Amino acid sequence: MNRVLLGLNILLLLAVGYLFLDKFSTSEPKNDETSLDLPVDQVLNIVYVNTDTLLNEYTLFNEQQKAISTREKTADAKLKAQARALEREIMMLNEKASKGTMTPKDLQAEEQRLTLKQQQLMADQENITKELMTESSRINDELQKEISSALRVIQAQYNYDYVLSYGSGSPVLAVNDSFDITREVIQRLNNPKTK
């Protein structure tokens, strides 16, 4: 999701930079082969996508988010159960040690076993966190490709010069709703047959 927003924000910044330079440039255009001779009356065809709405209504994105969330909850519950079991074992060992029902050698062996068990629990937690982050990153990359692909098709179909991102955290502060193509993008993403 962050990569989608980042990509769309970069595209927005490029568009704004071009418009700023075009509008406020005081230098005369050079008459060499590299200068562009654009008609004075040419208007840029700029539209935007509301990223908040897009992400809320993009079915695949929501399904992937739910799947990751479910995996996180399951892993968290499993780790918490293991931590509680370890805690109970430590309490039982402390109780046996305080009653003097264990030899020092047995006590030391049991402490080492519980220390190793605790280290393994921490390693498991770290591995699960890494796995979930990797999976989340992979999903975000796939979703970014899907959204970019849909936007390229729409851009080519309607000859848009720029497709900007609008939503929370975007540098665009206000928009004209008549330039909003969010619904069409959502339709293409949720109904792949229309691509």
N, C-alpha and C positions, 0 to 999 in steps of 0.2 A: 504494500500500500504506500509506504514511504517512497519507494522507488518510482511508483507511478506519479505521485505528487511531485517528486523531484524532477522527473523528466518533463512533466507538463509545465512546471515552473521555469525550467531552463528555456523551454520553447517560448514561454511568455516573455522572459527577460530579453531574449534575442529579438522578439517582435517589438517590444517597447524600445529597445536600443536602436533598432533600425528606424522606427518612427521618429524617435527623438532626433537622431542625426539627420534624417530626411527633412524634418520640419524646421529645425533650428540651424541648419548648416548655412553659413553666410558666404562660403567660398563659391566661386563660379565653377560649374562643371568643366572639366578639362575636355578638350577636343582631340582626344587620342582614341585609339582603337579599343581601349579597355573601359571607357566610360559607357554607361547605359543611357540610351536616349529613350526615356519613358515619356509617354504623352502626359502633358500637364493635367489633363482631366481624368487620368487613370485613378480609380479608387481601389484600395486594397479590400479584398473579400475576407473579412475576419469574423470568426465565430468563436464560441466558447463552449466548454463542457463544465457543468457543475460537478466537481469531483465528489463532493459530499453525497449528493443524490446518486451519482453513478455507483459509488461503493456501497451505498445502502440498498440499491435495487439490482445490483449485478448478482444474479443467482449463483454462479460458480464461485465468486468471491465469498459470498455468505456461507455456502456449503463448506468451502475450504476452511474458513475461519471457525465454523462450528466443529469441524473435525479436529483441528489443532487444539481448540479449547477443550474438547472431550478428552483428547490424549493427555493434555496438561493436567486436567482434573484427576484422571485415572492414575497417572504417574504420581501426582502429589498425594493422593490418598494412600497409595501403596507405600511410598516413602514414609509418610506419617505413621502408618501402622508398624512398619519396621522400626522406626525410631521409638515408638511407644514400647514395643516388645524389648528393645535393647535397654530402655530405661528401667523396665520392670526387672530385667536380669541384673542390672547394676544395683538396684535397690535390694534385691534378694541377696546378692553377694555382700553388700554392706551389712545387711542384717546377720548373715552367717559369720562375717568377720567380727562383728561386735559381740556376738554370742560366744565366739571362740570355738565354733564347731568345725573349723577347717584348719588344716596344718598350714604353716607359712608357705610351704612349697606348693600346696594345692591352691592357696589363695593367690600366689604369684602367677601360677599357670592360668587360673581363671581370669585374672586381671589382663593378662596378655591376650587371651582369647577375645575378651570383650573389647579391648583396644583395637584389635585387628577387625573385629566386626564393625566397630564404629568407623574406622577408616574406610572399610568397604562400602558402608552406607553413604559416606560422604562422596566417594568415588562414583557410586551409582547415581547419586543426585547430580553430580557434575556431568556425567555422561548423558543422562536424560535431558538435561538442560541444553547441552550441545546438540543433541539429536533434534530436539524441538526447534532450536534456532536454525539449524541447517534446513530442516523441512519447511519451516516458515519462509526462509529466504528463497528456497527453490519454488515454492508456491507463488511468492510475490513476483519472481522472475517470469514464471509462466503467465501469470495474470497480466503483467506489464506487456508481454509480447502479444497477448490476445487483444488488449486495449489498443496498443499501437497499430496492430494490423487492421482492426476495425476503423480506427481513425484515418489510416492511410487510404482505405477504400472510400470512405466518406469524403475525404479531402479531394481525392481524384475525381470522384463522381460529380461533385458540385463545384469543382475548381476553386476551393478555398485556398487563400494565400497563407493564412495562419489559423491554427486551432489552439485557443488559449485555455488555460485552466483557471477556474473560478471556484472558490470555496474557502472554508476556514483555513487560514494559514497562507493563502495565496496573496501575491502582491496586488492583484486587481481588487480595487476597492468598491467599484460599482459597475453594473452592466446594464445593457438594454436587453430585456427578455426576448426581444424578437431575434436576437442572434444566438439564442440558446439551442444547441443541437444535442443536448443530453439525452432526450427521449429516443432519438434515432440511434444514438450510440448504444444505449441500454437495449433497445430492440434488437440490434445486430448481435450484441454479445449474448443475450439470453435466448436468441433463436438463431443458432448457427446456420440454419438452412437459408436464411436471408442474406448471408454474406455473399 
